[in-house]
Every structure is written in structure tokens, then in C-alpha cells.
Amino acid sequence: MEQDYVNKAMELRSKGYNCAQSVACVFADEVGMSEQTLFSLMEGFGGGMGAHQGTCGAVSGAVAIVSMVTSKGSVQGGTKSLTYARTAAIVSEFFQKNGSSVCKEILGDETGVVLRSCDGCVEDSVRMVHKLLQKVKEADR
């Protein structure tokens, strides 16, 4: 099942989706949003938020899905701390696997040393989100 999500993300990458879109769009059904809406929402997060300067798009896509799964949609929902904790766990695991969460560092723009490919970052992020979704589903039982 997890591999199905990874395969779908790689299919989206091959169609020209950026890293953030590839991660977020495979979870469209799970968050009750259309792929088109997620595609539009995540467009600006690709390329490390443009020109590799910021956070890896794959991580941004993962955080968007974590937020959608966790948030109750209002301040009164009281989910901010849980969302932050889940986000921190994803970002920390991603950093441990890849040595950075900054796109230009991962791609070696300044050092010439590539820490991980974009496809690898997408795969890692999809697997982390899938694992989180499984835990959430188990907790809801």
C-alpha cells in the first residue's frame, strides 16, 4: 500500500509536478480535497519555494498534509500543538535521513555535493506521511 503512494508520486513527478505537488496530491482522497486544488495550493512551494532558497518542497507537501489531517479548522479546535508536534517529527526525520531540509543544501547548489535527489526526497516524504496516516487511523479505531 505504501509503495502505491510512492509509485503515484513518481508518476506525478514524471508528468511535471513539483516535489510539493507530488507529495500532497497523492493524499488528495485522504484529506478530502481535489488533486487540482492541492496542485494549485502547493505550486509555489516547489523548488524550495522558488530557486532552491528555502525548505524542500517535498517536506512542505508533507507538512501541508499533516496539517490537513490534524487541524480541526479553527482556533477553538485546539489542535495547534498536535499539528506542530507531528510536523516537528516529520521535519526531524526528514533532516536525519537527508542531512538538511533546505533545498539548495540537499541539491548541493553551493557545495557541489548532492545529499539526496528530488525523487528521493519525495519518496521519503510520502513514506513518512503514509506512516503518520496509518498511526492516525489506528488511533481512531
MDTraj code that builds the backbone (N, CA, C; nanometers):
import mdtraj as md
import numpy as np

residues = "MET GLU GLN ASP TYR VAL ASN LYS ALA MET GLU LEU ARG SER LYS GLY TYR ASN CYS ALA GLN SER VAL ALA CYS VAL PHE ALA ASP GLU VAL GLY MET SER GLU GLN THR LEU PHE SER LEU MET GLU GLY PHE GLY GLY GLY MET GLY ALA HIS GLN GLY THR CYS GLY ALA VAL SER GLY ALA VAL ALA ILE VAL SER MET VAL THR SER LYS GLY SER VAL GLN GLY GLY THR LYS SER LEU THR TYR ALA ARG THR ALA ALA ILE VAL SER GLU PHE PHE GLN LYS ASN GLY SER SER VAL CYS LYS GLU ILE LEU GLY ASP GLU THR GLY VAL VAL LEU ARG SER CYS ASP GLY CYS VAL GLU ASP SER VAL ARG MET VAL HIS LYS LEU LEU GLN LYS VAL LYS GLU ALA ASP ARG".split()
xyz = np.array([
    [0.0824, -0.1198, 0.0000],
    [0.0000, 0.0000, 0.0000],
    [0.0862, 0.1254, 0.0000],
    [0.1848, 0.1312, 0.0908],
    [0.2735, 0.2476, 0.0954],
    [0.3437, 0.2669, -0.0385],
    [0.3877, 0.1569, -0.0976],
    [0.4577, 0.1651, -0.2259],
    [0.3669, 0.2205, -0.3355],
    [0.2363, 0.1970, -0.3255],
    [0.1419, 0.2517, -0.4230],
    [0.1453, 0.4043, -0.4201],
    [0.1548, 0.4625, -0.3011],
    [0.1628, 0.6074, -0.2881],
    [0.2934, 0.6598, -0.3474],
    [0.4015, 0.5892, -0.3198],
    [0.5321, 0.6286, -0.3748],
    [0.5281, 0.6211, -0.5268],
    [0.4728, 0.5128, -0.5805],
    [0.4640, 0.4980, -0.7259],
    [0.3818, 0.6090, -0.7887],
    [0.2708, 0.6437, -0.7258],
    [0.1851, 0.7510, -0.7762],
    [0.2610, 0.8848, -0.7722],
    [0.3344, 0.9097, -0.6650],
    [0.4122, 1.0341, -0.6551],
    [0.5169, 1.0407, -0.7664],
    [0.5814, 0.9289, -0.7946],
    [0.6823, 0.9264, -0.9016],
    [0.6166, 0.9472, -1.0380],
    [0.4960, 0.8944, -1.0542],
    [0.4200, 0.9165, -1.1778],
    [0.3894, 1.0656, -1.1945],
    [0.3481, 1.1289, -1.0854],
    [0.3186, 1.2720, -1.0913],
    [0.4450, 1.3521, -1.1242],
    [0.5576, 1.3150, -1.0633],
    [0.6857, 1.3818, -1.0933],
    [0.7167, 1.3717, -1.2419],
    [0.6920, 1.2533, -1.2998],
    [0.7227, 1.2340, -1.4417],
    [0.6333, 1.3182, -1.5321],
    [0.5189, 1.3618, -1.4782],
    [0.4276, 1.4481, -1.5533],
    [0.4614, 1.5960, -1.5374],
    [0.5598, 1.6275, -1.4516],
    [0.5996, 1.7666, -1.4340],
    [0.5548, 1.8301, -1.3038],
    [0.4929, 1.7539, -1.2150],
    [0.4559, 1.8072, -1.0843],
    [0.5845, 1.8366, -1.0069],
    [0.5832, 1.9448, -0.9301],
    [0.6999, 1.9720, -0.8460],
    [0.6960, 1.8806, -0.7232],
    [0.7991, 1.8879, -0.6420],
    [0.8101, 1.7975, -0.5268],
    [0.6931, 1.8138, -0.4292],
    [0.6568, 1.9366, -0.3991],
    [0.5469, 1.9619, -0.3057],
    [0.4152, 1.9081, -0.3610],
    [0.3908, 1.9320, -0.4876],
    [0.2685, 1.8833, -0.5507],
    [0.2653, 1.7307, -0.5534],
    [0.3784, 1.6706, -0.5844],
    [0.3853, 1.5245, -0.5931],
    [0.3518, 1.4586, -0.4601],
    [0.4006, 1.5157, -0.3515],
    [0.3717, 1.4600, -0.2192],
    [0.2263, 1.4861, -0.1810],
    [0.1839, 1.6088, -0.1887],
    [0.0489, 1.6429, -0.1421],
    [-0.0605, 1.5782, -0.2260],
    [-0.0444, 1.5787, -0.3566],
    [-0.1524, 1.5324, -0.4437],
    [-0.1813, 1.3837, -0.4304],
    [-0.0841, 1.3031, -0.3911],
    [-0.1133, 1.1600, -0.3747],
    [-0.2050, 1.1338, -0.2554],
    [-0.2183, 1.2304, -0.1674],
    [-0.3030, 1.2136, -0.0497],
    [-0.4352, 1.2918, -0.0610],
    [-0.4719, 1.3302, -0.1819],
    [-0.5933, 1.4095, -0.2033],
    [-0.7164, 1.3416, -0.1428],
    [-0.7338, 1.2143, -0.1675],
    [-0.8510, 1.1435, -0.1147],
    [-0.8525, 1.1410, 0.0373],
    [-0.7353, 1.1230, 0.0968],
    [-0.7265, 1.1138, 0.2427],
    [-0.7615, 1.2452, 0.3123],
    [-0.7386, 1.3573, 0.2451],
    [-0.7689, 1.4867, 0.3073],
    [-0.8962, 1.5497, 0.2524],
    [-0.9634, 1.4792, 0.1623],
    [-1.0914, 1.5270, 0.1107],
    [-1.0809, 1.6506, 0.0236],
    [-0.9715, 1.6616, -0.0502],
    [-0.9535, 1.7740, -0.1422],
    [-0.9259, 1.7184, -0.2808],
    [-0.9587, 1.7964, -0.3796],
    [-0.9298, 1.7522, -0.5150],
    [-0.7800, 1.7648, -0.5424],
    [-0.7327, 1.6806, -0.6305],
    [-0.5925, 1.6885, -0.6709],
    [-0.5629, 1.8252, -0.7324],
    [-0.6585, 1.8782, -0.8066],
    [-0.6402, 2.0085, -0.8707],
    [-0.6210, 2.1197, -0.7665],
    [-0.6990, 2.1170, -0.6599],
    [-0.6857, 2.2180, -0.5543],
    [-0.5501, 2.2057, -0.4861],
    [-0.5098, 2.0836, -0.4533],
    [-0.3789, 2.0633, -0.3911],
    [-0.2662, 2.1036, -0.4861],
    [-0.2816, 2.0724, -0.6123],
    [-0.1823, 2.1114, -0.7122],
    [-0.1610, 2.2623, -0.7092],
    [-0.2717, 2.3366, -0.7137],
    [-0.2635, 2.4830, -0.7126],
    [-0.2043, 2.5357, -0.5824],
    [-0.2501, 2.4805, -0.4720],
    [-0.2041, 2.5239, -0.3403],
    [-0.0541, 2.5042, -0.3235],
    [-0.0029, 2.3939, -0.3735],
    [0.1371, 2.3579, -0.3499],
    [0.2335, 2.4106, -0.4560],
    [0.1833, 2.4722, -0.5598],
    [0.2694, 2.5139, -0.6704],
    [0.3861, 2.6025, -0.6264],
    [0.3619, 2.6976, -0.5433],
    [0.4666, 2.7900, -0.5003],
    [0.5674, 2.7308, -0.4034],
    [0.5392, 2.6123, -0.3511],
    [0.6303, 2.5502, -0.2550],
    [0.7363, 2.4634, -0.3219],
    [0.7216, 2.4402, -0.4513],
    [0.8197, 2.3613, -0.5240],
    [0.9496, 2.4378, -0.5406],
    [1.0547, 2.3633, -0.5708],
    [1.1843, 2.4281, -0.5919],
    [1.2344, 2.4983, -0.4676],
    [1.2018, 2.4448, -0.3524],
    [1.2468, 2.5099, -0.2293],
    [1.1887, 2.6497, -0.2158],
    [1.0626, 2.6628, -0.2504],
    [0.9910, 2.7900, -0.2509],
    [1.0530, 2.8854, -0.3519],
    [1.0889, 2.8317, -0.4650],
    [1.1440, 2.9121, -0.5739],
    [1.2944, 2.9245, -0.5661],
    [1.3610, 2.8797, -0.6675],
    [1.5063, 2.8949, -0.6836],
    [1.5874, 2.8301, -0.5720],
    [1.5349, 2.7256, -0.5104],
    [1.6069, 2.6424, -0.4137],
    [1.6506, 2.7154, -0.2869],
    [1.5919, 2.8260, -0.2559],
    [1.6369, 2.9053, -0.1420],
    [1.5810, 2.8599, -0.0074],
    [1.4672, 2.7919, -0.0095],
    [1.4017, 2.7617, 0.1170],
    [1.3836, 2.6129, 0.1423],
    [1.2835, 2.5831, 0.2192],
    [1.2540, 2.4463, 0.2611],
    [1.2199, 2.3588, 0.1411],
    [1.2714, 2.2390, 0.1419],
    [1.2456, 2.1402, 0.0374],
    [1.0948, 2.1274, 0.0141],
    [1.0558, 2.1293, -0.1118],
    [0.9147, 2.1189, -0.1462],
    [0.8510, 1.9893, -0.0993],
    [0.9280, 1.8806, -0.0998],
    [0.8726, 1.7526, -0.0549],
    [0.8308, 1.7603, 0.0917],
    [0.9124, 1.8262, 0.1724],
    [0.8781, 1.8446, 0.3140],
    [0.7573, 1.9367, 0.3265],
    [0.7541, 2.0420, 0.2464],
    [0.6400, 2.1340, 0.2504],
    [0.5102, 2.0615, 0.2163],
    [0.5151, 1.9744, 0.1166],
    [0.3967, 1.8954, 0.0817],
    [0.3540, 1.8054, 0.1956],
    [0.4517, 1.7451, 0.2611],
    [0.4218, 1.6580, 0.3751],
    [0.3578, 1.7368, 0.4890],
    [0.4126, 1.8529, 0.5185],
    [0.3586, 1.9360, 0.6268],
    [0.2157, 1.9803, 0.5953],
    [0.1897, 2.0119, 0.4695],
    [0.0535, 2.0511, 0.4313],
    [-0.0452, 1.9385, 0.4599],
    [-0.0077, 1.8154, 0.4265],
    [-0.0970, 1.7023, 0.4503],
    [-0.1114, 1.6754, 0.5998],
    [-0.0028, 1.6831, 0.6739],
    [-0.0092, 1.6661, 0.8199],
    [-0.1054, 1.7685, 0.8793],
    [-0.0963, 1.8921, 0.8353],
    [-0.1850, 1.9974, 0.8857],
    [-0.3303, 1.9673, 0.8526],
    [-0.3550, 1.9242, 0.7309],
    [-0.4930, 1.8962, 0.6902],
    [-0.5516, 1.7784, 0.7682],
    [-0.4680, 1.6807, 0.7976],
    [-0.5143, 1.5623, 0.8708],
    [-0.5369, 1.5941, 1.0183],
    [-0.4577, 1.6841, 1.0732],
    [-0.4587, 1.7081, 1.2171],
    [-0.5494, 1.8229, 1.2596],
    [-0.5502, 1.9300, 1.1847],
    [-0.6233, 2.0502, 1.2257],
    [-0.7742, 2.0295, 1.2247],
    [-0.8392, 2.0908, 1.3209],
    [-0.9862, 2.0903, 1.3255],
    [-1.0434, 2.2132, 1.2538],
    [-0.9553, 2.2998, 1.2022],
    [-1.0002, 2.4110, 1.1200],
    [-1.0396, 2.5369, 1.1940],
    [-1.0076, 2.5451, 1.3227],
    [-1.0350, 2.6674, 1.3977],
    [-0.9460, 2.6707, 1.5218],
    [-0.9305, 2.7892, 1.5757],
    [-0.8519, 2.8045, 1.6983],
    [-0.9168, 2.7248, 1.8107],
    [-1.0487, 2.7231, 1.8127],
    [-1.1211, 2.6510, 1.9171],
    [-1.0993, 2.4998, 1.9093],
    [-1.0525, 2.4508, 1.7943],
    [-1.0284, 2.3076, 1.7787],
    [-0.9172, 2.2564, 1.8681],
    [-0.8268, 2.3462, 1.9065],
    [-0.7205, 2.3102, 1.9991],
    [-0.6194, 2.2107, 1.9436],
    [-0.5978, 2.2131, 1.8136],
    [-0.5093, 2.1136, 1.7527],
    [-0.3697, 2.1672, 1.7181],
    [-0.3453, 2.2937, 1.7441],
    [-0.2182, 2.3530, 1.7029],
    [-0.0977, 2.2784, 1.7593],
    [-0.0988, 2.2463, 1.8870],
    [0.0183, 2.1798, 1.9461],
    [0.0384, 2.0398, 1.8879],
    [-0.0696, 1.9681, 1.8600],
    [-0.0572, 1.8361, 1.7986],
    [-0.0049, 1.8485, 1.6552],
    [-0.0560, 1.9454, 1.5820],
    [-0.0070, 1.9691, 1.4459],
    [0.1411, 2.0028, 1.4482],
    [0.1816, 2.0896, 1.5386],
    [0.3235, 2.1264, 1.5499],
    [0.4092, 2.0056, 1.5856],
    [0.3619, 1.9225, 1.6773],
    [0.4384, 1.8045, 1.7182],
    [0.4542, 1.7064, 1.6017],
    [0.3468, 1.6850, 1.5280],
    [0.3535, 1.5942, 1.4137],
    [0.4441, 1.6515, 1.3042],
    [0.4329, 1.7815, 1.2831],
    [0.5186, 1.8478, 1.1845],
    [0.6644, 1.8372, 1.2257],
    [0.6931, 1.8642, 1.3508],
    [0.8312, 1.8553, 1.4002],
    [0.8874, 1.7148, 1.3806],
    [0.8065, 1.6138, 1.4033],
    [0.8515, 1.4762, 1.3858],
    [0.8857, 1.4479, 1.2397],
    [0.8019, 1.4945, 1.1475],
    [0.8268, 1.4755, 1.0043],
    [0.9548, 1.5481, 0.9631],
    [0.9664, 1.6742, 1.0024],
    [1.0837, 1.7535, 0.9644],
    [1.2106, 1.6940, 1.0237],
    [1.2038, 1.6506, 1.1472],
    [1.3205, 1.5901, 1.2125],
    [1.3628, 1.4610, 1.1421],
    [1.2672, 1.3753, 1.1121],
    [1.3001, 1.2503, 1.0426],
    [1.3579, 1.2786, 0.9039],
    [1.2990, 1.3750, 0.8345],
    [1.3487, 1.4115, 0.7021],
    [1.4935, 1.4611, 0.7125],
    [1.5200, 1.5469, 0.8101],
    [1.6545, 1.6005, 0.8299],
    [1.7536, 1.4880, 0.8593],
    [1.7141, 1.3961, 0.9451],
    [1.8017, 1.2832, 0.9792],
    [1.8344, 1.1990, 0.8564],
    [1.7360, 1.1783, 0.7691],
    [1.7566, 1.0964, 0.6502],
    [1.8403, 1.1674, 0.5450],
    [1.8254, 1.2986, 0.5362],
    [1.8813, 1.3722, 0.4224],
    [1.9876, 1.4757, 0.4566],
    [2.0119, 1.5001, 0.5823],
    [2.1170, 1.5924, 0.6221],
    [2.0801, 1.7391, 0.6170],
    [1.9619, 1.7697, 0.5704],
    [1.9136, 1.9075, 0.5632],
    [1.7666, 1.9052, 0.5258],
    [1.6996, 2.0168, 0.5453],
    [1.5643, 2.0331, 0.4943],
    [1.5581, 2.1510, 0.3974],
    [1.6741, 2.2069, 0.3651],
    [1.6835, 2.3216, 0.2743],
    [1.7190, 2.2712, 0.1346],
    [1.6380, 2.3064, 0.0385],
    [1.6515, 2.2553, -0.0977],
    [1.7924, 2.2749, -0.1534],
    [1.8463, 2.3951, -0.1464],
    [1.9772, 2.4192, -0.2081],
    [2.0887, 2.3402, -0.1407],
    [2.0734, 2.3100, -0.0118],
    [2.1730, 2.2276, 0.0564],
    [2.1597, 2.0816, 0.0142],
    [2.0367, 2.0335, 0.0026],
    [2.0122, 1.8952, -0.0382],
    [2.0647, 1.8723, -0.1797],
    [2.0414, 1.9690, -0.2675],
    [2.0824, 1.9548, -0.4070],
    [2.2273, 1.9962, -0.4315],
    [2.2951, 2.0456, -0.3286],
    [2.4359, 2.0810, -0.3409],
    [2.4618, 2.2010, -0.4298],
    [2.3676, 2.2943, -0.4342],
    [2.3831, 2.4114, -0.5206],
    [2.5118, 2.4890, -0.4935],
    [2.5502, 2.4989, -0.3683],
    [2.6694, 2.5767, -0.3332],
    [2.7923, 2.4899, -0.3088],
    [2.7716, 2.3663, -0.2684],
    [2.8843, 2.2791, -0.2324],
    [2.9227, 2.1807, -0.3430],
    [2.8294, 2.1554, -0.4339],
    [2.8518, 2.0543, -0.5364],
    [2.8293, 1.9130, -0.4865],
    [2.7919, 1.8995, -0.3609],
    [2.7677, 1.7685, -0.3010],
    [2.6164, 1.7487, -0.2870],
    [2.5625, 1.6593, -0.3659],
    [2.4193, 1.6299, -0.3606],
    [2.3946, 1.5321, -0.2460],
    [2.3105, 1.5739, -0.1516],
    [2.2774, 1.4896, -0.0369],
    [2.1688, 1.3878, -0.0716],
    [2.0763, 1.4273, -0.1591],
    [1.9638, 1.3399, -0.1961],
    [1.9011, 1.3975, -0.3224],
    [1.8482, 1.3109, -0.4060],
    [1.7778, 1.3560, -0.5261],
    [1.6392, 1.4076, -0.4891],
    [1.5812, 1.4845, -0.5789],
    [1.4437, 1.5305, -0.5565],
    [1.3487, 1.4113, -0.5443],
    [1.3644, 1.3133, -0.6334],
    [1.2783, 1.1947, -0.6253],
    [1.2955, 1.1236, -0.4919],
    [1.4181, 1.1167, -0.4414],
    [1.4430, 1.0552, -0.3114],
    [1.3739, 1.1301, -0.1993],
    [1.3775, 1.2622, -0.2064],
    [1.3097, 1.3447, -0.1049],
    [1.1586, 1.3249, -0.1104],
    [1.1049, 1.3161, -0.2306],
    [0.9612, 1.2917, -0.2459],
    [0.9264, 1.1549, -0.1871],
    [1.0047, 1.0545, -0.2208],
    [0.9790, 0.9209, -0.1679],
    [0.9825, 0.9202, -0.0155],
    [1.0849, 0.9804, 0.0426],
    [1.0951, 0.9859, 0.1889],
    [0.9718, 1.0525, 0.2495],
    [0.9315, 1.1643, 0.1923],
    [0.8186, 1.2398, 0.2472],
    [0.6881, 1.1633, 0.2350],
    [0.6664, 1.0987, 0.1214],
    [0.5448, 1.0189, 0.1031],
    [0.5403, 0.9052, 0.2053],
    [0.6523, 0.8390, 0.2250],
    [0.6564, 0.7291, 0.3220],
    [0.6279, 0.7797, 0.4641],
    [0.6830, 0.8946, 0.4996],
    [0.6601, 0.9494, 0.6342],
    [0.5136, 0.9870, 0.6544],
    [0.4532, 1.0499, 0.5536],
    [0.3116, 1.0866, 0.5650],
    [0.2255, 0.9612, 0.5716],
    [0.2550, 0.8645, 0.4888],
    [0.1775, 0.7405, 0.4915],
    [0.1835, 0.6748, 0.6291],
    [0.3040, 0.6703, 0.6862],
    [0.3217, 0.6117, 0.8196],
    [0.2381, 0.6891, 0.9229],
    [0.2390, 0.8206, 0.9154],
    [0.1591, 0.9017, 1.0079],
    [0.0102, 0.8739, 0.9891],
    [-0.0342, 0.8675, 0.8657],
    [-0.1759, 0.8409, 0.8399],
    [-0.2186, 0.7059, 0.8972],
    [-0.1315, 0.6071, 0.8879],
    [-0.1627, 0.4762, 0.9450],
    [-0.1772, 0.4853, 1.0972],
    [-0.0888, 0.5609, 1.1619],
    [-0.0988, 0.5789, 1.3072],
    [-0.2268, 0.6506, 1.3455],
    [-0.2632, 0.7531, 1.2698],
    [-0.3858, 0.8285, 1.2986],
    [-0.5074, 0.7383, 1.2828],
    [-0.5101, 0.6593, 1.1773],
    [-0.6221, 0.5675, 1.1556],
    [-0.6330, 0.4646, 1.2671],
    [-0.5196, 0.4125, 1.3120],
    [-0.5185, 0.3159, 1.4225],
    [-0.5685, 0.3787, 1.5518],
    [-0.5297, 0.5017, 1.5758],
    [-0.5719, 0.5719, 1.6976],
    [-0.7213, 0.6015, 1.6976],
    [-0.7778, 0.6192, 1.5775],
    [-0.9203, 0.6497, 1.5646],
    [-1.0089, 0.5266, 1.5835],
    [-0.9478, 0.4095, 1.5843],
    [-1.0281, 0.2863, 1.5979],
    [-1.0723, 0.2636, 1.7393],
])
top = md.Topology()
chain = top.add_chain()
for i, resn in enumerate(residues, 1):
    res = top.add_residue(resn, chain, resSeq=i)
    for name in ("N", "CA", "C"):
        top.add_atom(name, md.element.get_by_symbol(name[0]), res)
traj = md.Trajectory(xyz[None], top)
